[in-house]
């Protein structure tokens, strides 16, 4: 039935039916309640209250209607009818030429396997009708056996899965205003939708779904975004708000503006709305941050792991990366063809240093990234993962091709040129690396870590040690190995201070890992020999010769 195109049910209803059937054949139908369905199938929190949230009642009613429509459509082609009687969540099976099984008689596989002496007691009230009961029981056994055979043949292709979160959905409120202001507002809304469509972290809809239609992706949360766009002779201004449609709570709001300079009005509008799209759906955008925070409160497999990886990668958070790694590995067992999961897992393997430390891990990262590209050739994140995996295996030129492809697919994501620029720079292509870092810098409120590190390394390479130190201080993070090396080297060039010992303390290596020299650490990250020499020279002037560094977090 699940594979039949005539069964017009949503993914949510298919998952619900699969769950009810699974519980029936496990002999647990008696334990299935609205609360357990809400938690196990719809991903509701443990604080779910069936009395105040009718989701289970509504969705079961819709599934019941979908089943009835299916059996009416297929007619005699299907010999077994599956029904959901009102009043409980126990599926009933009936042969096409027999009446439905009475709702008060439920035969589970556990009961069918009883020995003769363990027969279920029959109340005395029905004893005079033993012959009729025997006939009904025979029909039940036959129907259940047939259902079991069908179930076992289908379950291999549609195994029961845990609740898997999906990417969130942004619904852009379409303005209803008329006249010149209304036209300006609609143009702004259209371009915002276009800009958001470049980001694979979210799905974007342009109107509120009709009543009864679930517009969000299965398991994904929906956010409503409204904007008010205003134009004056001197500036363009956009005011925005993100609302939770279930609670009507305003989650985030803000205002952005851009001065009208030599650019035409259209260019100013596009620049302003591209910045808004990044702040909503970018690597550390509003929606990604809200979803990642929810993942910490209510962990789930699937896209929640992807978002956790996004945030951990952006913040260079070793604990977050370890959690994301475990989460993504488990998700990959259920979603072996999910490009987002595979690409994120490849990036985490590179970021944690596993891929550079182990040829086996490097080969696996490469395999995951290649598969992600094959599954989602229009996803910029797939190519970013491929770029990083290729770089760590030493295939530099191929890595840069993947990075340029990613940048072409999503020219609005500043993280892509920032990451590509850093890899180009550390490999020795200094001018091109700086060029991409400058591209990432344009129009951004906060400069991406990799772009800032590229510019700091460029300052150091050019002898601008104070500027390099200032940038490194702005990036200070105990887990950021290269930034701390750069801080010590810049301080050494300027003259040792107390900051040197502070940076050394922040480079204490993980007890579970093997320490290696600065030269080895930087070489493992693909740094060019002349750049390593410059950094080691600064460390020597700071009084540090062979400092062991940690390799549990990557830049």
MIRO-844283 format. One record per residue (C-alpha): residue in one letter; x, y, z. Coordinates in steps of 0.2 Angstrom, whole numbers, plus 2048, in hexadecimal, padded with zeros to 3 digits. Layout:
AXYZ;...
% end
This chain:
X800800800;X80E80C804;X8168097F3;X80580B7EA;X80381B7E1;X7F081A7E4;X7F381C7F6;X7F282F7F7;X7F9832809;X80583F80F;X816839816;X81083D827;X801832825;X80C82481D;X81782582C;X808824838;X80181582F;X81280C82F;X813810842;X802809846;X8057F983B;X8167F7843;X80F7F8855;X8017EC850;X80C7DE84A;X8187E185A;X8097DD865;X8097EF86C;X7F97F6865;X7F17F7876;X7FF80387B;X7FC80F86D;X7F5820873;X7F383186C;X802836877;X80D828870;X80982C85E;X80C83F861;X81E83B868;X82382D85D;X81C83284C;X81984584D;X828849857;X81F853864;X828856875;X82484C884;X81A85A88B;X80D85687D;X7FB858884;X7EE84E879;X7E0858881;X7E786987A;X7EF86386A;X7E485A85E;X7F1855852;X7F0842854;X7DD842853;X7DD84D843;X7EB84383B;X7E383283F;X7D3838838;X7DC83D828;X7E582D826;X7D4824829;X7CD82E81A;X7DD82A80F;X7DB818813;X7C881880E;X7CC8227FE;X7DA8157F9;X7CF8067FB;X7C180E7F2;X7CD8127E4;X7D58017E2;X7C57F77E4;X7C87E57E2;X7DA7E67DD;X7DF7E57EF;X7D97D67F9;X7DD7DD80A;X7D57EC811;X7DD7F681F;X7D280182B;X7D480C83A;X7C480A844;X7BF81984E;X7C2819860;X7D4811860;X7E4810857;X7E47FE852;X7E47FA840;X7D77ED83A;X7D97E182B;X7CB7DA821;X7CB7CF811;X7C27D8803;X7B47CB802;X7B27CB815;X7AA7D8821;X7B67E282B;X7BC7DB83B;X7B27E084A;X7BB7EE853;X7BA7E5864;X7C47D685E;X7D67D985C;X7E27CB858;X7F47D0859;X8037C5853;X8077C2865;X7F67BB868;X7F67B0858;X8067A785E;X7FE7A186F;X7FE78F872;X7ED786872;X7EC785885;X7EF798885;X7DF79D87C;X7D87AE880;X7C97AC88C;X7B87B0884;X7AB7B888E;X79C7AD892;X7917BA88A;X7977B4879;X7997A187C;X78879D873;X78F7A5863;X79F79A863;X79C794851;X79B7A684B;X7AA7AB855;X7B479D84E;X7B07A383C;X7B47B5841;X7C47AF849;X7C97A6839;X7C67B582F;X7D07BF83B;X7DF7B383A;X7DE7B2828;X7DE7C5826;X7EB7C7832;X7F67BA82A;X7F47C3819;X7F87D4821;X8077CC829;X80E7C6818;X80B7D7810;X8127E081F;X8227D581F;X8247D880C;X8237EB80E;X82C7EE81E;X83D7EA816;X83A7F880A;X832804816;X839800827;X833809836;X83E81883A;X840823848;X839835846;X84583E83B;X84585183A;X84485A82A;X84B86B824;X84087982A;X83488381F;X83389581D;X82389C817;X8248AE810;X8158B8813;X80F8C0803;X80A8D2805;X7F88D7800;X7FB8EA7FE;X7F88F27EE;X7FF9017E4;X8119067E3;X8159017F5;X80D8F07F2;X8178ED7E2;X8278F17EB;X8228E67F9;X81E8D77ED;X82F8DA7E4;X8388D97F4;X82F8C97F9;X8328C17E9;X8458C47EA;X8468BE7FC;X83E8AE7F6;X84B8AD7E8;X8598B07F4;X8538A4801;X8518967F4;X8648967F2;X86688F804;X86487D806;X86287E819;X84F883817;X84088080C;X838890806;X825892802;X81D8A27FB;X80C8A1803;X80489A812;X7FD88980F;X7EA88680E;X7E188081D;X7E486D820;X7F486D815;X80486981E;X810875815;X81F87181F;X82B86281B;X827852824;X82F854835;X834866832;X82F87683B;X826884832;X82B897834;X8218A682D;X82B8B4827;X8248C5824;X82D8D481D;X8298E781B;X8338EF80E;X83590280D;X83E90E801;X843920804;X84E92B7FA;X85D927805;X85B91580A;X852905808;X84C8FC818;X8458EB81C;X83C8E682C;X83A8D382F;X8328C883B;X8338B583E;X8238AD846;X81F89C84C;X80E898843;X80988C851;X80C897860;X80B8A8856;X81B8AD860;X8268B9858;X8378B0859;X8428BD851;X8418CE849;X84C8DB842;X84F8EA836;X85C8EB829;X8608FA81E;X86B8FF80F;X870910809;X86C9157F8;X87D9197F0;X8839177DE;X8799077DB;X8689077D4;X8599037DF;X8578F17D9;X86A8ED7DE;X8678F57EF;X8588EB7F2;X8608DA7EC;X86F8DE7F7;X8648E1806;X8598D2804;X8688C6801;X86F8CC811;X85E8C8819;X85D8B7811;X86F8B3818;X86A8B982A;X85A8AD829;X86189D820;X87489F821;X88089482B;X87C89E83B;X86C8A5835;X85C8A8840;X85389883A;X86388D83B;X86689384C;X854890852;X85487F84B;X86587B852;X85F881863;X850876862;X85B86785D;X86486986E;X854869878;X84B85C86E;X858851865;X853849855;X85B840846;X85B846834;X85C859830;X85E85E842;X86F856842;X87385F832;X86F87083B;X87986B84A;X88886883F;X886879836;X886882846;X89587884E;X89F87A83E;X89C88D83E;X8A188E850;X8AF882850;X8A787985F;X8AF868862;X8A286186E;X894867861;X89E85E853;X89F84E85D;X88C84F860;X88985384E;X894844848;X88B838853;X87A83F84E;X87E83F83B;X88582D83C;X875827843;X86B831836;X87582A828;X86F81882D;X85D81E82A;X86082B81C;X86E823811;X86882D802;X86683E80B;X87284A803;X872856812;X87684981E;X884842814;X88C853810;X88B858822;X893848828;X8A184A81B;X8A485C821;X8A5856833;X8B1848830;X8BD856828;X8B9862836;X8BD857844;X8CE85283D;X8C984083A;X8CB841827;X8DC848828;X8E283C835;X8DB82C82D;X8DC82781A;X8CC81D81D;X8C382B825;X8C8836816;X8C282A809;X8B2828812;X8B083B813;X8B383C800;X8A782E7FD;X899837807;X89C8477FE;X89C8407ED;X88C8377F1;X8848477F7;X8898507E7;X8818427DD;X8718427E7;X8708557E7;X87A85D7D9;X87286E7DC;X87686F7EE;X88487B7F2;X887872803;X88B8617F9;X89986A7F0;X8A08727FF;X8A1861807;X8A985A7F8;X8B68697F8;X8BB866809;X8BC853807;X8C78557F7;X8D2862800;X8D685680E;X8DA848803;X8E78547FA;X8DD8567E9;X8DE8697EA;X8D986D7D8;X8CA8627D9;X8C586A7EA;X8C687B7E3;X8BB8777D4;X8AE8707E1;X8AF8807EB;X8AC88B7DC;X89D8807D7;X8968837E8;X8998967E7;X8908967D6;X88188C7DC;X87F8987EB;X8878A97E8;X87D8B07F8;X8858A5805;X8958AE80C;X89B89D814;X89F896803;X8AC8A37FD;X8B28A480F;X8B6891810;X8BD8907FE;X8C88A0801;X8D0898810;X8D4888807;X8DB8927F9;X8E689D804;X8ED88F80F;X8F2885800;X8FC8937FA;X8F189D7EE;X8F18AC7F8;X8EA8B97ED;X8DB8AE7E7;X8D88A97FA;X8D78BC7FF;X8CC8C07F0;X8BF8B37F6;X8C08B9808;X8BC8CB802;X8AD8C47F8;X8A78BC808;X8AA8CD811;X89E8D7805;X88D8DA80C;X88F8D081C;X88B8D682E;X8978C9835;X8A68C382C;X8A78B082A;X8B48A8835;X8BE8A0826;X8BE8B181D;X8C48BA82D;X8D28AD82F;X8D88AF81D;X8D98C281F;X8E28BF830;X8EF8B3828;X8F18BF819;X8F58CE826;X9028C282E;X90A8BD81E;X90C8CF819;X9148D482A;X9048DD831;X9068D4841;X8FB8E084B;X8ED8DF83F;X8EF8CC83F;X8EE8CB851;X8DF8D6852;X8D68CB846;X8DB8BB84F;X8D58C2860;X8C48C5858;X8C48B2853;X8CA8AC864;X8C489B868;X8CD88E873;X8C8880867;X8CE88A857;X8E0883855;X8E688E846;X8DF89E84E;X8E989B85E;X8F9896854;X8F68A784B;X8F48B085B;X9048A9862;X90E8AC852;X9088BE851;X90C8C2863;X91D8BA860;X9208C6852;X91B8D585C;X9248CF86C;X91E8C2879;X9108C7885;X9058BF891;X8F98BB882;X9068AD87C;X9048A388C;X8F18A588A;X8F189F878;X8FC89087D;X8F088B88B;X8E288B87E;X8EB87F873;X8ED871880;X8EA861876;X8DC85587A;X8E1847885;X8D983A87A;X8E384086B;X8F683F866;X8FF850866;X908856857;X913864852;X90D87584B;X91587083B;X90C86083A;X8FC86783F;X8FC875832;X902869824;X8F485D828;X8E886C825;X8F086F814;X8FA87E818;X90888380C;X91A881812;X91E893811;X90F89881B;X91388B828;X925892829;X91F8A482C;X91389E83A;X921893842;X92D8A2842;X9218AC84C;X91E89E858;X93189C85A;X9328AF85E;X9248AC86B;X92F89F873;X92589086D;X92F883863;X925873862;X91487686A;X908868869;X8F786D863;X8E7865863;X8DF85D854;X8CD85B85A;X8C786B852;X8CA871841;X8CA883839;
% end
